[in-house]
Amino acid sequence: MHPNQSATTRQRVLDHAGSIDAGGFFNLLTAPQLLDRVAALVPAHRERAFPPLKTLAMFMTQALSADGSCRQALDDYGVERAITGLPRLSPSTSAYCQARARLPLPMIRTLTRQTGELVTDGAPAWWHWQQRRVRLADGATMTLADTEENQAKYPQPKSQKDGLGFPICRMVVLLCLATGVVLDAAIGPCAGKGSDEQTLLRALLDTLLSGEILVADAYYATYFLLCELVRRGVDGVFEQYGARKRSTDFRLGEWLGVHDHLIVLPKPKKPDWMSQEDYDQAPGTLTVREFQAGHKIMVTTFLCPKDAPKSILKVLYRSRWNIELDLRNIKTTLGMEHLRCRTPDMAIKELWVYLLAYNLIRLLMAQAALLADQIPRQLSFKHTLQIWISWQQRGGGTHDGVVIRALLVLIAGPRVGLRPGRIEPRALKRRLKNYPLMTKPRRVAQEEVRKNGHPKKQR
């Protein structure tokens, strides 16, 4: 950023921040006001060292920490209690782990969704695409701790031998393009009926509101999903599915322009997942628009080329790449790529805690962007996370307006560079350590090492 531009941004943030309710703003970010929204979901509990709301706050801090262990979370809480003069806790993590297990999943899930709604509802119209809210959908997978319970619920791929793989689950998320917050998520195994991304996305359709736009990749451009979007008053922009892309003929249908036409799709055969009643209610035909943008064939429910030229829709579809970056922030930056909990229920609870922590960081970014007259996508997620962690480590409870203004300046200062058309090779420069892959269960390998020692290094 140019020095003059940086100074202007800094002064703008200071001017705006001086007029906000500092205490109310940071109360919102540090969870009490948000948690009050779902207080009815908190189970009845005795006075404990780990009440539900405190346990959830520790769980989120644990998710955001580099260490990520229960021991670290308990040590941090122990230091906090020592500073404030509270009685010392047992050094065992058992009580904290039991408190986490008592947290109701609906409370965490509801809080995550409400946080997303809070940020989206507070976003100004100019953050949105032509003042319409755009939702991004995509899927991702996470590995779980290799336990019998996790393997039973979320089995490892069949291509991996027993004892050599990890349980794996699939997640489909709906995100807000303007702010990056998670609006909802659906989770399931990676194998078996109902485990595909289409099924998981159908469970999230009630999150979409009339007038919104859904942007997703080619996997989702199916007849019945498009019909459902039209019924709900939601527009969609997708890349055309591979099999249909090969049969696209722009000489057919109603001509709209060069490589741009309307076609009428007939209703396909009833899929296995669909009930006969729902199939009968689906329309017999569906009119959609196909157009070529660059090397991609796109399909959309925007039927009028004057209201939505294909050049504009092409730019809109390019914004889909943001969900790839957001999933990278969730999985890699926050560390959700591998869930640590050893039971399925706790693993899914851990996953939702990560999403909640992610949304709280996005909430902070949205507020800083609003005060700096920027859009949240111009700010760095990792930079904001680092500032948040540093602030929490130094107390995190101050309502001092000077401190808050300084934090907002720090968050809104650096901007993410625009790199259109960026291409990077999918290869590593740094060599990995020369360890062979494990080809037999760990207990078998351990026994062989006891008997024969470690094998000699192969040159």
C-alpha positions in Angstrom: 0.0 0.0 0.0 1.3 3.5 -0.8 2.3 5.5 2.3 -0.2 8.3 1.6 -3.0 5.7 1.1 -2.0 3.9 4.4 -2.1 7.2 6.3 -5.5 8.1 4.8 -6.9 4.6 5.8 -5.5 5.0 9.3 -7.1 8.5 9.8 -10.4 7.2 8.4 -10.5 4.4 10.9 -9.6 6.7 13.8 -12.3 9.1 12.8 -15.0 6.4 12.6 -13.8 4.5 15.6 -14.0 7.5 17.8 -17.8 7.6 17.4 -18.6 3.9 18.3 -19.6 2.4 21.6 -16.2 0.8 22.3 -17.5 -1.4 25.2 -20.5 -2.6 23.3 -18.5 -3.4 20.2 -15.9 -5.5 22.0 -18.5 -7.2 24.2 -20.0 -8.4 20.9 -16.7 -9.7 19.6 -15.8 -11.5 22.9 -19.0 -13.5 22.9 -21.3 -12.6 25.8 -23.9 -10.7 23.8 -23.8 -13.4 21.1 -24.0 -16.2 23.6 -27.0 -14.5 25.3 -28.9 -15.1 22.0 -28.9 -18.9 22.6 -29.0 -18.8 26.4 -32.1 -20.9 26.2 -30.1 -23.7 24.7 -27.7 -23.9 27.6 -28.5 -26.9 29.7 -29.3 -26.7 33.4 -26.1 -27.0 35.3 -24.6 -26.7 38.8 -22.0 -24.1 39.6 -18.8 -25.6 38.3 -15.3 -24.6 37.6 -16.2 -25.0 33.9 -19.7 -23.5 33.3 -21.0 -24.0 29.7 -20.3 -20.5 28.4 -16.8 -20.5 29.8 -16.1 -24.0 28.4 -17.2 -22.9 25.0 -15.0 -19.8 25.2 -12.0 -22.1 26.2 -12.9 -24.5 23.4 -12.8 -21.7 20.8 -9.5 -20.4 22.2 -8.2 -23.9 22.0 -9.2 -24.1 18.3 -7.5 -20.8 17.5 -4.2 -21.7 19.3 -1.2 -23.1 17.6 -0.9 -25.9 20.2 -4.6 -26.9 20.1 -4.4 -29.2 23.1 -6.6 -29.5 26.1 -3.6 -29.1 28.3 -2.8 -25.7 26.8 -6.4 -24.6 27.2 -6.4 -25.7 30.9 -3.0 -24.0 31.5 -4.3 -20.7 30.1 -7.4 -20.9 32.3 -5.3 -21.8 35.3 -3.1 -18.7 34.7 -6.2 -16.5 34.4 -7.6 -17.8 37.7 -4.3 -17.3 39.4 -4.1 -13.7 38.3 -7.6 -13.0 39.4 -7.2 -14.7 42.8 -9.5 -17.6 42.2 -8.8 -21.1 43.7 -6.3 -23.4 41.9 -7.8 -26.1 39.6 -6.7 -29.7 39.4 -3.9 -30.2 36.9 -5.9 -33.0 35.3 -7.7 -32.2 32.0 -10.5 -34.6 32.8 -12.9 -32.0 34.2 -12.4 -29.8 31.2 -12.9 -32.6 28.7 -16.1 -33.7 30.6 -17.3 -30.1 30.4 -16.7 -30.0 26.6 -18.7 -33.2 26.3 -21.7 -31.6 28.1 -21.8 -28.7 25.7 -25.0 -29.2 23.5 -24.2 -29.2 19.8 -27.4 -27.3 18.9 -26.1 -24.4 21.0 -22.8 -24.2 19.1 -24.4 -24.7 15.7 -27.1 -22.1 16.4 -24.6 -19.6 17.6 -22.5 -20.1 14.5 -25.4 -19.5 12.2 -26.6 -16.5 14.1 -23.1 -15.0 14.0 -23.2 -15.4 10.2 -26.6 -13.8 10.0 -25.4 -10.9 12.2 -22.5 -10.1 10.0 -24.5 -10.5 6.7 -27.4 -8.4 8.0 -25.0 -5.6 9.0 -23.2 -5.5 5.7 -23.9 -2.3 3.6 -25.5 -2.7 0.2 -22.4 -1.7 -1.6 -20.5 -4.7 -0.4 -22.9 -7.0 -2.3 -23.0 -7.8 -6.0 -25.4 -5.2 -7.6 -26.9 -4.9 -4.2 -27.9 -8.6 -4.2 -26.6 -11.1 -1.7 -24.4 -13.8 -3.3 -23.9 -17.2 -1.6 -21.0 -19.5 -2.3 -21.3 -23.3 -1.9 -18.5 -25.9 -1.9 -17.4 -29.0 -0.2 -14.3 -30.1 1.8 -13.1 -33.1 3.7 -11.5 -33.5 7.1 -9.7 -36.4 8.7 -10.5 -37.5 12.3 -8.6 -39.3 15.0 -8.1 -43.0 14.1 -10.4 -44.6 16.6 -12.9 -47.5 16.2 -15.8 -45.2 17.0 -14.7 -42.6 14.4 -14.0 -45.3 11.8 -17.5 -46.8 12.3 -19.3 -43.5 11.7 -16.9 -41.9 9.2 -15.0 -44.8 7.6 -11.7 -44.3 5.8 -11.5 -44.8 2.0 -11.8 -48.4 0.9 -8.5 -48.0 -1.0 -6.6 -47.8 2.3 -5.8 -50.9 4.3 -7.0 -51.3 7.9 -4.8 -49.5 10.3 -3.2 -47.3 7.6 -5.8 -44.7 7.0 -7.8 -42.1 8.9 -11.6 -41.7 9.3 -12.8 -38.9 7.0 -15.9 -36.8 6.9 -17.4 -34.5 4.2 -18.7 -31.0 4.8 -20.6 -28.6 2.5 -20.7 -25.0 3.5 -22.7 -21.9 2.4 -20.7 -18.7 2.7 -21.4 -15.1 2.1 -19.4 -13.7 -0.8 -19.3 -10.1 0.6 -18.2 -10.9 4.2 -16.8 -14.5 4.0 -18.8 -15.7 7.0 -20.2 -19.3 7.2 -24.0 -19.2 7.0 -24.6 -22.9 7.5 -22.9 -26.3 7.0 -23.9 -29.9 6.5 -21.7 -32.8 7.5 -21.7 -36.5 6.6 -19.5 -39.4 5.8 -17.6 -39.7 2.5 -19.1 -43.1 1.6 -22.5 -44.5 1.4 -26.0 -43.3 0.4 -26.5 -39.6 1.1 -22.8 -38.8 1.5 -22.4 -36.8 -1.7 -22.2 -33.0 -1.9 -25.5 -32.7 -3.7 -27.3 -34.4 -0.8 -25.6 -32.2 1.8 -26.3 -29.0 -0.1 -30.0 -29.9 -0.3 -30.0 -29.9 3.5 -28.9 -26.2 3.4 -31.4 -24.8 0.9 -33.6 -23.4 3.6 -30.8 -21.0 4.4 -31.2 -19.3 1.0 -33.7 -16.5 0.8 -35.6 -15.1 -2.2 -33.6 -12.7 -4.2 -30.2 -14.2 -3.3 -27.8 -15.7 -5.8 -26.0 -19.1 -5.5 -22.6 -19.6 -7.2 -21.0 -23.0 -7.2 -18.9 -25.2 -9.4 -20.0 -27.8 -12.0 -20.8 -30.5 -9.5 -24.0 -28.7 -8.5 -25.6 -27.8 -11.8 -28.3 -30.4 -11.8 -31.9 -30.3 -13.1 -33.6 -30.7 -9.7 -31.3 -28.2 -7.9 -32.0 -25.6 -10.6 -35.7 -26.3 -10.3 -35.6 -25.8 -6.5 -33.7 -22.5 -6.9 -36.3 -21.2 -9.3 -39.1 -22.3 -7.0 -37.4 -20.4 -4.1 -36.8 -17.2 -6.1 -33.0 -17.8 -6.0 -30.8 -17.3 -9.1 -27.9 -19.6 -9.7 -24.6 -19.4 -11.7 -22.7 -22.6 -12.2 -20.1 -24.1 -14.5 -21.8 -26.6 -16.8 -21.5 -30.3 -15.7 -18.8 -32.1 -17.6 -21.0 -34.7 -19.3 -23.5 -32.1 -20.6 -20.7 -29.7 -21.5 -19.6 -32.1 -24.2 -23.1 -32.1 -25.8 -23.7 -28.4 -25.6 -24.7 -27.0 -29.1 -25.2 -23.3 -29.3 -27.0 -23.7 -32.7 -30.0 -25.1 -30.8 -32.5 -23.3 -28.6 -33.2 -19.6 -28.6 -30.3 -17.5 -29.8 -29.2 -14.7 -27.4 -25.8 -13.8 -28.8 -22.5 -15.4 -29.7 -22.2 -18.7 -27.7 -25.2 -17.6 -25.7 -28.7 -19.3 -25.8 -31.7 -20.5 -23.9 -32.6 -24.2 -23.9 -35.4 -26.2 -22.5 -34.3 -29.2 -20.4 -36.7 -32.2 -20.0 -37.2 -33.7 -16.6 -34.8 -36.7 -16.2 -35.6 -40.0 -14.6 -36.3 -40.1 -10.9 -33.1 -40.3 -8.9 -32.9 -42.8 -6.0 -32.7 -40.1 -3.3 -35.9 -38.5 -4.5 -39.4 -39.5 -3.3 -42.1 -40.1 -5.9 -44.2 -37.3 -4.5 -41.4 -34.7 -4.9 -40.6 -36.1 -8.4 -44.2 -35.7 -9.5 -44.3 -32.1 -8.2 -41.1 -31.1 -10.1 -41.8 -29.3 -13.4 -41.7 -31.4 -16.6 -39.3 -28.9 -18.3 -37.0 -26.2 -17.2 -35.7 -23.2 -19.2 -32.0 -22.3 -18.5 -29.4 -20.2 -20.2 -26.1 -21.5 -21.4 -23.2 -19.4 -22.5 -19.5 -19.7 -23.1 -17.1 -17.5 -21.1 -13.5 -18.0 -21.9 -12.9 -21.8 -21.9 -15.9 -22.5 -19.6 -19.5 -23.3 -20.5 -21.8 -21.8 -17.9 -25.4 -22.5 -17.0 -27.6 -20.0 -15.1 -31.1 -19.0 -14.3 -30.4 -15.4 -15.4 -32.4 -15.6 -18.6 -32.3 -12.0 -19.9 -29.0 -11.0 -21.6 -29.8 -7.3 -21.1 -30.3 -7.5 -17.4 -27.3 -9.9 -17.0 -24.8 -9.8 -19.8 -22.5 -12.8 -19.9 -19.5 -10.6 -19.4 -20.9 -9.6 -16.0 -21.9 -13.2 -15.1 -18.4 -14.3 -16.0 -16.9 -11.8 -13.5 -19.4 -13.0 -10.9 -18.5 -16.7 -11.4 -14.8 -15.8 -11.0 -15.6 -14.7 -7.4 -16.4 -18.3 -6.7 -12.7 -18.8 -6.1 -13.1 -16.9 -2.8 -14.7 -20.0 -1.2 -11.6 -22.0 -2.0 -9.6 -19.4 -0.1 -12.1 -19.3 2.8 -12.0 -23.1 3.1 -8.2 -22.9 3.2 -8.4 -20.4 6.0 -10.7 -22.7 7.9 -8.8 -25.9 7.3 -5.1 -24.7 7.2 -4.9 -21.3 8.9 -7.2 -22.4 11.8 -6.0 -26.0 11.7 -9.4 -27.8 11.1 -7.9 -30.1 8.5 -7.5 -32.8 11.1 -10.0 -33.0 14.0 -8.5 -34.2 17.3 -11.5 -35.5 19.2 -11.7 -39.2 19.6 -15.5 -39.8 19.3 -17.8 -38.8 16.4 -20.0 -36.6 18.5 -17.1 -34.7 19.9 -15.4 -34.4 16.5 -18.5 -32.8 14.9 -18.7 -30.5 18.0 -15.1 -29.6 17.5 -15.8 -28.8 13.8 -18.6 -26.4 14.7 -16.4 -24.7 17.3 -13.9 -24.1 14.5 -16.6 -22.6 12.3 -17.8 -20.4 15.2 -14.3 -19.2 15.8 -13.9 -18.5 12.1 -17.1 -16.4 12.1 -15.9 -14.4 15.1 -12.8 -13.4 13.2 -14.9 -12.6 10.2 -17.1 -10.4 12.4 -14.0 -8.5 13.5 -12.8 -8.1 9.9 -16.3 -6.8 8.8 -16.3 -4.2 11.5 -12.8 -3.0 10.7 -13.6 -2.9 7.0 -16.8 -0.9 7.6 -14.9 1.7 9.6 -12.2 2.0 7.0 -14.6 2.2 4.0 -13.2 -1.0 2.6 -14.7 -4.4 1.8 -13.8 -7.4 4.0 -12.2 -9.2 1.1 -9.5 -6.5 1.1 -8.4 -7.5 4.6 -6.2 -10.4 5.5 -7.8 -13.2 7.5 -4.5 -14.5 8.9 -3.4 -11.0 9.9 -6.6 -10.4 11.8 -6.3 -13.8 13.5 -2.8 -13.0 14.6 -3.9 -9.7 16.1 -6.9 -11.3 17.8 -4.7 -14.0 19.4 -2.1 -11.4 20.5 -4.9 -9.3 22.0 -6.4 -12.3 23.9 -3.0 -13.3 25.2 -2.6 -9.8 26.7 -5.9 -9.8 28.6 -8.5 -9.3 25.9 -11.0 -7.8 28.2 -10.3 -4.1 28.0 -13.0 -1.7 26.8 -10.6 1.2 26.5 -11.5 3.2 23.4 -7.8 4.0 22.6 -6.9 0.3 22.6 -9.9 -0.6 20.4 -9.1 2.1 17.9 -5.5 0.9 17.7 -6.7 -2.6 17.0 -9.0 -1.5 14.2 -6.2 0.5 12.7 -3.9 -2.6 12.8 -6.6 -4.8 11.2 -7.6 -2.4 8.4 -4.0 -1.4 7.6 -2.6 -4.1 5.3 -4.7 -5.0 2.2 -4.8 -8.2 0.3 -3.4 -7.7 -3.2 -5.5 -8.3 -6.3 -3.9 -11.1 -8.4 -6.2 -11.8 -11.3 -5.3 -14.8 -13.4 -2.7 -16.0 -10.9 -1.3 -19.4 -11.7 0.9 -21.5 -9.4 2.3 -25.0 -9.9 0.9 -27.6 -7.6 4.4 -28.7 -6.4 6.5 -28.3 -3.3 9.9 -26.6 -3.4 11.0 -27.7 0.1 11.9 -31.4 0.2 10.0 -33.5 2.7 11.9 -35.7 5.2 12.8 -39.0 3.8 10.4 -41.2 5.8 8.7 -44.1 3.9 4.9 -44.4 4.1 3.5 -46.8 6.7 2.4 -50.0 5.0 1.3 -52.0 8.0 -0.7 -51.2 11.2 1.3 -49.3 13.8 1.1 -52.1 16.4 2.6 -54.6 13.9 5.3 -52.2 12.9 6.2 -51.5 16.6 6.5 -55.2 17.3 8.9 -55.7 14.3 11.0 -52.8 15.6 11.2 -54.5 19.0 12.4 -57.7 17.5 14.6 -56.5 14.6 15.3 -52.8 15.4 14.8 -50.0 12.9 15.6 -50.8 9.3 18.7 -49.3 7.8 18.3 -46.1 5.9 18.0 -46.7 2.2 20.4 -44.5 0.1 
